Amino acid sequence: MKSVSIDDTGGMGPLVARLNRGGQRLRQADRARPWVLDVTLVVLVVAMFCLPDLLPEGGQDDHDGPRKLILALTQLPLAATLALQAGLVLPLLWRRRKPLMTFGAIAAVFVLQWSLGAGLRADIALFIALYSLALHGGLRQLPWAGAVMAGAMVLAALRVSSSVSVWDALFFLFSTATAALALGLVIRFRRAQLAGLRERAARLEVERDQRSRLATATERARVAREMHDIVGHNLAVIVSLADAGAYASDTAPERGKEALNLIGDTGRQALGELRRVLGVLREAADTPPAGPPLSPQPGIRDVEMLCAGVRAAGPRVVYRTAGDIDALDTGVQLTAYRIVQEALTNTLKHAGADAQVTLSIAVEKSHLEIRVQDTGSPGGPPAPRNEEGHGLVGMRERAALYGGIVSAGPSGEGGWSVEVTLDLTPQGGDR
């Protein structure tokens, strides 16, 4: 037996899709030429509800309704019938642009017609006008329109009371009016809901683009900080070594050769760090790297090597640690390493090769304390240091990731001190 698969919509999926596409095309055509739909509605009402009342014996045979009801209604002349039909139907041309005015005009003609005791099939226009008012008009207008509609319905029910029970007539008329009002409100609320969903989707798309741009800017800032730390520090060391090598080349050639070797080592280290930082920007992240694996992010364990490179450039560095340094997570260690690197770079730039630097990193309960203090250039004037330079700004940005505080300023005669406190309390933990 051949199996037949049925989708979740009971086989109606393609039909629903075609109806949706048809509805979209109709809405697009209506937005382009809104008068076409209004004229089409008027033509349909005239053909279905006006012409039968104009035909010979229209509405008076036994097949059109109870004979007692037909005899109870007044038969108007043709001219009066045409005038009343025009008054009921033609205002529908403005039902969407002027819904309240349309409803008022049709209700007035409806009341006049039933005051004369005449009944017309074109009275359906009043229910269409009520539907249009609920769909396109103001919600505050509906109570007044409901009161007018109730009065008109009561008048019509009283006029046919000789052949139909007033309560039966009122039930039928009020049910029809309620259906027209409810249909208009349901479509109105549905359209409002869809418009809200479209607006929310557009807003979410804008927010997504904003988040993407913010993430891009954040990543650029992070890479810029890394590049500044790597290039700035290593270039400062290389410049200092080059100057020392040039000075020693005449008096102690072996020291000049040693300086050149240190310059090469520092340059290779800088290239390795640059390769690691730029590696995260590769688009093809899933392809295996062609070269050797990237080295891990530097941490506090690498500070000693950093100090050794600075010592090779001239300054005397005294480095001390306290507390369980190895227990710190990699993010904190990278932040501490970059802060120390920036502070030592500033020492090379401003204090010179003859300075003495005291560096301490200590873990105290829930805080990490970093202190870098130099003596400045011995015997020389204090070198000016810009507190708002990119280096200190980068320190503050890195420390802010861990609720840290950075303070920097002169220390002693010509010296400079940088003190940083990082909060090691996990987010959401007790403080």
C-alpha positions as a Python dict, from the first residue, in 0.01 Angstrom:
ca = {
    (1, 'M'): (0, 0, 0),
    (2, 'K'): (131, 341, -94),
    (3, 'S'): (173, 569, 209),
    (4, 'V'): (56, 928, 200),
    (5, 'S'): (216, 1187, 425),
    (6, 'I'): (3, 1463, 572),
    (7, 'D'): (157, 1774, 721),
    (8, 'D'): (58, 1935, 1048),
    (9, 'T'): (-201, 2158, 877),
    (10, 'G'): (-401, 1860, 758),
    (11, 'G'): (-296, 1902, 397),
    (12, 'M'): (-405, 2266, 392),
    (13, 'G'): (-52, 2407, 398),
    (14, 'P'): (-23, 2487, 25),
    (15, 'L'): (-376, 2631, 22),
    (16, 'V'): (-304, 2854, 320),
    (17, 'A'): (22, 2968, 159),
    (18, 'R'): (-161, 3055, -163),
    (19, 'L'): (-428, 3243, 30),
    (20, 'N'): (-161, 3437, 219),
    (21, 'R'): (12, 3530, -105),
    (22, 'G'): (-319, 3630, -257),
    (23, 'G'): (-401, 3841, 47),
    (24, 'Q'): (-63, 4014, 27),
    (25, 'R'): (-114, 4095, -340),
    (26, 'L'): (-461, 4234, -267),
    (27, 'R'): (-324, 4453, 14),
    (28, 'Q'): (-48, 4583, -211),
    (29, 'A'): (-300, 4661, -486),
    (30, 'D'): (-530, 4829, -232),
    (31, 'R'): (-246, 5049, -104),
    (32, 'A'): (-167, 5149, -462),
    (33, 'R'): (-533, 5221, -561),
    (34, 'P'): (-753, 5236, -250),
    (35, 'W'): (-1057, 5364, -440),
    (36, 'V'): (-1086, 5039, -639),
    (37, 'L'): (-1192, 4835, -336),
    (38, 'D'): (-1446, 5096, -223),
    (39, 'V'): (-1602, 5119, -570),
    (40, 'T'): (-1610, 4739, -598),
    (41, 'L'): (-1792, 4713, -264),
    (42, 'V'): (-2052, 4969, -371),
    (43, 'V'): (-2107, 4787, -702),
    (44, 'L'): (-2155, 4455, -520),
    (45, 'V'): (-2404, 4606, -274),
    (46, 'V'): (-2599, 4764, -559),
    (47, 'A'): (-2605, 4438, -756),
    (48, 'M'): (-2697, 4214, -463),
    (49, 'F'): (-2922, 4435, -249),
    (50, 'C'): (-3047, 4729, -458),
    (51, 'L'): (-3145, 4577, -792),
    (52, 'P'): (-3384, 4316, -643),
    (53, 'D'): (-3595, 4600, -494),
    (54, 'L'): (-3611, 4770, -837),
    (55, 'L'): (-3726, 4467, -1035),
    (56, 'P'): (-4098, 4423, -1112),
    (57, 'E'): (-4276, 4265, -814),
    (58, 'G'): (-3931, 4263, -641),
    (59, 'G'): (-3964, 4159, -281),
    (60, 'Q'): (-4345, 4105, -295),
    (61, 'D'): (-4391, 3738, -385),
    (62, 'D'): (-4434, 3464, -133),
    (63, 'H'): (-4080, 3345, -182),
    (64, 'D'): (-3924, 3665, -50),
    (65, 'G'): (-4060, 3648, 302),
    (66, 'P'): (-4369, 3628, 518),
    (67, 'R'): (-4662, 3790, 337),
    (68, 'K'): (-4776, 3974, 651),
    (69, 'L'): (-4436, 4145, 680),
    (70, 'I'): (-4444, 4250, 315),
    (71, 'L'): (-4792, 4396, 349),
    (72, 'A'): (-4690, 4582, 666),
    (73, 'L'): (-4417, 4775, 481),
    (74, 'T'): (-4485, 5085, 277),
    (75, 'Q'): (-4423, 5058, -98),
    (76, 'L'): (-4245, 5374, -209),
    (77, 'P'): (-4239, 5523, -558),
    (78, 'L'): (-3941, 5435, -777),
    (79, 'A'): (-3783, 5779, -743),
    (80, 'A'): (-3804, 5768, -363),
    (81, 'T'): (-3662, 5416, -360),
    (82, 'L'): (-3370, 5520, -579),
    (83, 'A'): (-3303, 5825, -361),
    (84, 'L'): (-3304, 5618, -40),
    (85, 'Q'): (-3082, 5350, -196),
    (86, 'A'): (-2836, 5615, -312),
    (87, 'G'): (-2834, 5767, 36),
    (88, 'L'): (-2764, 5426, 190),
    (89, 'V'): (-2503, 5298, -55),
    (90, 'L'): (-2306, 5592, -197),
    (91, 'P'): (-2156, 5705, 141),
    (92, 'L'): (-1976, 5370, 150),
    (93, 'L'): (-1726, 5521, -94),
    (94, 'W'): (-1584, 5718, 202),
    (95, 'R'): (-1617, 5442, 464),
    (96, 'R'): (-1239, 5414, 521),
    (97, 'R'): (-1140, 5779, 488),
    (98, 'K'): (-1435, 5923, 685),
    (99, 'P'): (-1584, 5630, 879),
    (100, 'L'): (-1778, 5838, 1132),
    (101, 'M'): (-1925, 6067, 868),
    (102, 'T'): (-2020, 5766, 655),
    (103, 'F'): (-2192, 5595, 946),
    (104, 'G'): (-2379, 5913, 1041),
    (105, 'A'): (-2505, 5974, 686),
    (106, 'I'): (-2623, 5615, 638),
    (107, 'A'): (-2783, 5607, 984),
    (108, 'A'): (-2975, 5926, 903),
    (109, 'V'): (-3107, 5777, 577),
    (110, 'F'): (-3188, 5452, 758),
    (111, 'V'): (-3394, 5636, 1021),
    (112, 'L'): (-3573, 5840, 750),
    (113, 'Q'): (-3651, 5525, 555),
    (114, 'W'): (-3800, 5339, 851),
    (115, 'S'): (-3985, 5652, 963),
    (116, 'L'): (-4165, 5626, 628),
    (117, 'G'): (-4234, 5260, 703),
    (118, 'A'): (-4031, 5130, 410),
    (119, 'G'): (-3792, 4835, 412),
    (120, 'L'): (-3502, 4802, 169),
    (121, 'R'): (-3240, 4537, 122),
    (122, 'A'): (-2984, 4817, 95),
    (123, 'D'): (-3014, 4858, 475),
    (124, 'I'): (-2718, 4619, 486),
    (125, 'A'): (-2509, 4933, 425),
    (126, 'L'): (-2568, 5041, 787),
    (127, 'F'): (-2404, 4724, 918),
    (128, 'I'): (-2113, 4768, 674),
    (129, 'A'): (-2074, 5126, 797),
    (130, 'L'): (-2067, 5006, 1160),
    (131, 'Y'): (-1803, 4747, 1069),
    (132, 'S'): (-1594, 5013, 894),
    (133, 'L'): (-1625, 5249, 1191),
    (134, 'A'): (-1503, 4976, 1427),
    (135, 'L'): (-1213, 4898, 1194),
    (136, 'H'): (-1101, 5243, 1080),
    (137, 'G'): (-1257, 5495, 1321),
    (138, 'G'): (-1168, 5607, 1671),
    (139, 'L'): (-1254, 5373, 1958),
    (140, 'R'): (-1404, 5662, 2154),
    (141, 'Q'): (-1662, 5704, 1876),
    (142, 'L'): (-1800, 5352, 1914),
    (143, 'P'): (-2022, 5416, 2222),
    (144, 'W'): (-2201, 5700, 2041),
    (145, 'A'): (-2231, 5490, 1727),
    (146, 'G'): (-2369, 5202, 1937),
    (147, 'A'): (-2635, 5428, 2088),
    (148, 'V'): (-2739, 5553, 1743),
    (149, 'M'): (-2741, 5194, 1613),
    (150, 'A'): (-2959, 5077, 1903),
    (151, 'G'): (-3210, 5356, 1839),
    (152, 'A'): (-3226, 5272, 1469),
    (153, 'M'): (-3276, 4903, 1545),
    (154, 'V'): (-3557, 4976, 1790),
    (155, 'L'): (-3729, 5193, 1528),
    (156, 'A'): (-3709, 4919, 1267),
    (157, 'A'): (-3835, 4656, 1513),
    (158, 'L'): (-4135, 4872, 1611),
    (159, 'R'): (-4226, 4927, 1245),
    (160, 'V'): (-4255, 4552, 1181),
    (161, 'S'): (-4418, 4475, 1517),
    (162, 'S'): (-4755, 4412, 1351),
    (163, 'S'): (-4619, 4104, 1173),
    (164, 'V'): (-4304, 4004, 1370),
    (165, 'S'): (-4245, 3991, 1742),
    (166, 'V'): (-4054, 4297, 1858),
    (167, 'W'): (-3819, 4082, 2065),
    (168, 'D'): (-3748, 3848, 1774),
    (169, 'A'): (-3678, 4145, 1548),
    (170, 'L'): (-3454, 4309, 1809),
    (171, 'F'): (-3267, 3983, 1866),
    (172, 'F'): (-3198, 3944, 1494),
    (173, 'L'): (-3102, 4308, 1441),
    (174, 'F'): (-2883, 4338, 1750),
    (175, 'S'): (-2712, 4006, 1672),
    (176, 'T'): (-2627, 4129, 1323),
    (177, 'A'): (-2502, 4463, 1455),
    (178, 'T'): (-2294, 4289, 1723),
    (179, 'A'): (-2139, 4057, 1463),
    (180, 'A'): (-2046, 4353, 1241),
    (181, 'L'): (-1897, 4542, 1537),
    (182, 'A'): (-1707, 4238, 1666),
    (183, 'L'): (-1569, 4155, 1322),
    (184, 'G'): (-1439, 4508, 1278),
    (185, 'L'): (-1277, 4512, 1622),
    (186, 'V'): (-1117, 4168, 1575),
    (187, 'I'): (-961, 4269, 1243),
    (188, 'R'): (-853, 4603, 1393),
    (189, 'F'): (-681, 4440, 1691),
    (190, 'R'): (-525, 4176, 1468),
    (191, 'R'): (-380, 4443, 1241),
    (192, 'A'): (-252, 4634, 1543),
    (193, 'Q'): (-91, 4316, 1675),
    (194, 'L'): (77, 4245, 1342),
    (195, 'A'): (196, 4605, 1320),
    (196, 'G'): (339, 4574, 1671),
    (197, 'L'): (515, 4252, 1577),
    (198, 'R'): (661, 4412, 1265),
    (199, 'E'): (776, 4712, 1468),
    (200, 'R'): (928, 4484, 1730),
    (201, 'A'): (1104, 4281, 1461),
    (202, 'A'): (1243, 4600, 1308),
    (203, 'R'): (1351, 4722, 1652),
    (204, 'L'): (1518, 4390, 1730),
    (205, 'E'): (1700, 4406, 1397),
    (206, 'V'): (1825, 4754, 1480),
    (207, 'E'): (1930, 4640, 1828),
    (208, 'R'): (2106, 4339, 1677),
    (209, 'D'): (2299, 4566, 1442),
    (210, 'Q'): (2383, 4796, 1732),
    (211, 'R'): (2504, 4503, 1942),
    (212, 'S'): (2711, 4382, 1648),
    (213, 'R'): (2868, 4725, 1603),
    (214, 'L'): (2928, 4752, 1978),
    (215, 'A'): (3089, 4409, 1986),
    (216, 'T'): (3305, 4506, 1689),
    (217, 'A'): (3410, 4829, 1859),
    (218, 'T'): (3484, 4641, 2182),
    (219, 'E'): (3694, 4386, 1997),
    (220, 'R'): (3881, 4661, 1815),
    (221, 'A'): (3950, 4836, 2144),
    (222, 'R'): (4072, 4509, 2297),
    (223, 'V'): (4302, 4437, 2003),
    (224, 'A'): (4422, 4799, 2009),
    (225, 'R'): (4513, 4764, 2378),
    (226, 'E'): (4695, 4439, 2312),
    (227, 'M'): (4881, 4590, 2017),
    (228, 'H'): (4971, 4897, 2219),
    (229, 'D'): (5104, 4686, 2506),
    (230, 'I'): (5303, 4453, 2281),
    (231, 'V'): (5442, 4704, 2034),
    (232, 'G'): (5494, 4986, 2284),
    (233, 'H'): (5681, 4777, 2538),
    (234, 'N'): (5896, 4580, 2299),
    (235, 'L'): (5987, 4883, 2090),
    (236, 'A'): (6084, 5070, 2406),
    (237, 'V'): (6309, 4781, 2506),
    (238, 'I'): (6457, 4757, 2155),
    (239, 'V'): (6528, 5131, 2142),
    (240, 'S'): (6696, 5121, 2481),
    (241, 'L'): (6906, 4819, 2381),
    (242, 'A'): (7002, 4981, 2052),
    (243, 'D'): (7115, 5296, 2229),
    (244, 'A'): (7314, 5096, 2483),
    (245, 'G'): (7468, 4881, 2208),
    (246, 'A'): (7570, 5186, 2005),
    (247, 'Y'): (7730, 5342, 2315),
    (248, 'A'): (7915, 5021, 2404),
    (249, 'S'): (8030, 4931, 2054),
    (250, 'D'): (8341, 5149, 2082),
    (251, 'T'): (8439, 5069, 2440),
    (252, 'A'): (8314, 4712, 2487),
    (253, 'P'): (8232, 4538, 2156),
    (254, 'E'): (8118, 4224, 2336),
    (255, 'R'): (7845, 4428, 2513),
    (256, 'G'): (7736, 4565, 2176),
    (257, 'K'): (7706, 4211, 2041),
    (258, 'E'): (7508, 4110, 2348),
    (259, 'A'): (7273, 4406, 2293),
    (260, 'L'): (7217, 4300, 1932),
    (261, 'N'): (7134, 3946, 2044),
    (262, 'L'): (6887, 4084, 2299),
    (263, 'I'): (6731, 4304, 2029),
    (264, 'G'): (6679, 3995, 1813),
    (265, 'D'): (6526, 3800, 2102),
    (266, 'T'): (6295, 4090, 2189),
    (267, 'G'): (6190, 4132, 1826),
    (268, 'R'): (6110, 3761, 1792),
    (269, 'Q'): (5910, 3770, 2114),
    (270, 'A'): (5717, 4073, 1985),
    (271, 'L'): (5646, 3896, 1654),
    (272, 'G'): (5521, 3590, 1839),
    (273, 'E'): (5284, 3795, 2053),
    (274, 'L'): (5160, 3988, 1749),
    (275, 'R'): (5098, 3661, 1569),
    (276, 'R'): (4894, 3534, 1862),
    (277, 'V'): (4684, 3852, 1886),
    (278, 'L'): (4621, 3878, 1513),
    (279, 'G'): (4538, 3509, 1494),
    (280, 'V'): (4200, 3569, 1659),
    (281, 'L'): (4105, 3796, 1369),
    (282, 'R'): (4135, 3523, 1108),
    (283, 'E'): (3810, 3458, 927),
    (284, 'A'): (3881, 3090, 864),
    (285, 'A'): (3902, 2993, 1228),
    (286, 'D'): (3814, 2631, 1156),
    (287, 'T'): (4114, 2572, 928),
    (288, 'P'): (4424, 2434, 1098),
    (289, 'P'): (4713, 2682, 1121),
    (290, 'A'): (5002, 2623, 885),
    (291, 'G'): (5270, 2729, 1132),
    (292, 'P'): (5351, 2619, 1485),
    (293, 'P'): (5077, 2640, 1748),
    (294, 'L'): (5013, 2975, 1911),
    (295, 'S'): (5155, 3033, 2258),
    (296, 'P'): (4914, 3083, 2550),
    (297, 'Q'): (4827, 3423, 2689),
    (298, 'P'): (5097, 3565, 2915),
    (299, 'G'): (5039, 3564, 3289),
    (300, 'I'): (5211, 3651, 3615),
    (301, 'R'): (5452, 3361, 3563),
    (302, 'D'): (5590, 3558, 3265),
    (303, 'V'): (5653, 3878, 3461),
    (304, 'E'): (6000, 3759, 3560),
    (305, 'M'): (6093, 3724, 3194),
    (306, 'L'): (5950, 4068, 3134),
    (307, 'C'): (6167, 4208, 3411),
    (308, 'A'): (6470, 4034, 3263),
    (309, 'G'): (6411, 4209, 2932),
    (310, 'V'): (6386, 4545, 3105),
    (311, 'R'): (6704, 4475, 3305),
    (312, 'A'): (6883, 4400, 2981),
    (313, 'A'): (6788, 4748, 2860),
    (314, 'G'): (6954, 4909, 3165),
    (315, 'P'): (6709, 4972, 3454),
    (316, 'R'): (6756, 4770, 3773),
    (317, 'V'): (6433, 4590, 3856),
    (318, 'V'): (6354, 4439, 4196),
    (319, 'Y'): (6056, 4205, 4170),
    (320, 'R'): (5866, 4054, 4465),
    (321, 'T'): (5545, 3855, 4495),
    (322, 'A'): (5325, 3761, 4792),
    (323, 'G'): (5028, 3531, 4829),
    (324, 'D'): (4898, 3247, 4614),
    (325, 'I'): (4971, 3399, 4272),
    (326, 'D'): (4930, 3074, 4077),
    (327, 'A'): (4571, 3034, 4197),
    (328, 'L'): (4456, 3343, 4004),
    (329, 'D'): (4251, 3283, 3692),
    (330, 'T'): (4401, 3352, 3349),
    (331, 'G'): (4201, 3670, 3294),
    (332, 'V'): (4332, 3833, 3610),
    (333, 'Q'): (4687, 3717, 3533),
    (334, 'L'): (4673, 3862, 3180),
    (335, 'T'): (4540, 4193, 3317),
    (336, 'A'): (4817, 4207, 3579),
    (337, 'Y'): (5083, 4121, 3319),
    (338, 'R'): (4967, 4395, 3080),
    (339, 'I'): (4951, 4654, 3357),
    (340, 'V'): (5306, 4570, 3471),
    (341, 'Q'): (5422, 4573, 3110),
    (342, 'E'): (5278, 4920, 3054),
    (343, 'A'): (5426, 5054, 3378),
    (344, 'L'): (5773, 4921, 3295),
    (345, 'T'): (5745, 5061, 2942),
    (346, 'N'): (5669, 5405, 3086),
    (347, 'T'): (5975, 5370, 3310),
    (348, 'L'): (6196, 5297, 3008),
    (349, 'K'): (6052, 5591, 2820),
    (350, 'H'): (6065, 5853, 3094),
    (351, 'A'): (6314, 5741, 3360),
    (352, 'G'): (6585, 5606, 3130),
    (353, 'A'): (6828, 5320, 3160),
    (354, 'D'): (6977, 5430, 3493),
    (355, 'A'): (6656, 5412, 3693),
    (356, 'Q'): (6580, 5162, 3964),
    (357, 'V'): (6238, 4997, 3968),
    (358, 'T'): (6061, 4823, 4254),
    (359, 'L'): (5781, 4590, 4145),
    (360, 'S'): (5551, 4403, 4382),
    (361, 'I'): (5247, 4183, 4314),
    (362, 'A'): (5057, 4063, 4620),
    (363, 'V'): (4733, 3872, 4674),
    (364, 'E'): (4555, 4002, 4984),
    (365, 'K'): (4228, 3822, 5061),
    (366, 'S'): (3991, 3929, 4782),
    (367, 'H'): (4220, 4184, 4619),
    (368, 'L'): (4530, 4184, 4403),
    (369, 'E'): (4771, 4469, 4470),
    (370, 'I'): (5021, 4579, 4203),
    (371, 'R'): (5279, 4848, 4277),
    (372, 'V'): (5545, 4973, 4037),
    (373, 'Q'): (5774, 5251, 4160),
    (374, 'D'): (6084, 5394, 3995),
    (375, 'T'): (6347, 5639, 4113),
    (376, 'G'): (6356, 5842, 3794),
    (377, 'S'): (6674, 5946, 3617),
    (378, 'P'): (6948, 5993, 3880),
    (379, 'G'): (7082, 6347, 3886),
    (380, 'G'): (6853, 6464, 3606),
    (381, 'P'): (6534, 6668, 3608),
    (382, 'P'): (6209, 6475, 3643),
    (383, 'A'): (6082, 6365, 3307),
    (384, 'P'): (5729, 6490, 3231),
    (385, 'R'): (5467, 6216, 3224),
    (386, 'N'): (5121, 6263, 3082),
    (387, 'E'): (4865, 6108, 3314),
    (388, 'E'): (4605, 6101, 3036),
    (389, 'G'): (4823, 5914, 2788),
    (390, 'H'): (4702, 5599, 2615),
    (391, 'G'): (4905, 5379, 2848),
    (392, 'L'): (4731, 5491, 3167),
    (393, 'V'): (4394, 5489, 2992),
    (394, 'G'): (4459, 5129, 2889),
    (395, 'M'): (4554, 5042, 3248),
    (396, 'R'): (4228, 5189, 3377),
    (397, 'E'): (4023, 5007, 3115),
    (398, 'R'): (4184, 4675, 3201),
    (399, 'A'): (4150, 4731, 3575),
    (400, 'A'): (3783, 4830, 3532),
    (401, 'L'): (3706, 4478, 3408),
    (402, 'Y'): (3773, 4359, 3764),
    (403, 'G'): (3640, 4660, 3951),
    (404, 'G'): (3994, 4786, 3990),
    (405, 'I'): (4137, 5124, 4079),
    (406, 'V'): (4448, 5276, 3921),
    (407, 'S'): (4641, 5560, 4081),
    (408, 'A'): (4956, 5708, 3926),
    (409, 'G'): (5166, 6007, 4020),
    (410, 'P'): (5504, 6141, 4124),
    (411, 'S'): (5688, 5957, 4397),
    (412, 'G'): (5995, 6107, 4565),
    (413, 'E'): (6238, 6326, 4371),
    (414, 'G'): (6182, 6262, 4005),
    (415, 'G'): (6033, 5920, 4061),
    (416, 'W'): (5698, 5783, 3956),
    (417, 'S'): (5460, 5536, 4117),
    (418, 'V'): (5173, 5328, 3979),
    (419, 'E'): (4940, 5146, 4218),
    (420, 'V'): (4661, 4916, 4100),
    (421, 'T'): (4402, 4726, 4304),
    (422, 'L'): (4197, 4450, 4136),
    (423, 'D'): (3887, 4296, 4295),
    (424, 'L'): (3911, 3917, 4292),
    (425, 'T'): (3559, 3854, 4427),
    (426, 'P'): (3360, 3648, 4171),
    (427, 'Q'): (3059, 3822, 4020),
    (428, 'G'): (2743, 3745, 4210),
    (429, 'G'): (2940, 3639, 4515),
    (430, 'D'): (2932, 3786, 4861),
    (431, 'R'): (3138, 4097, 4902),
}
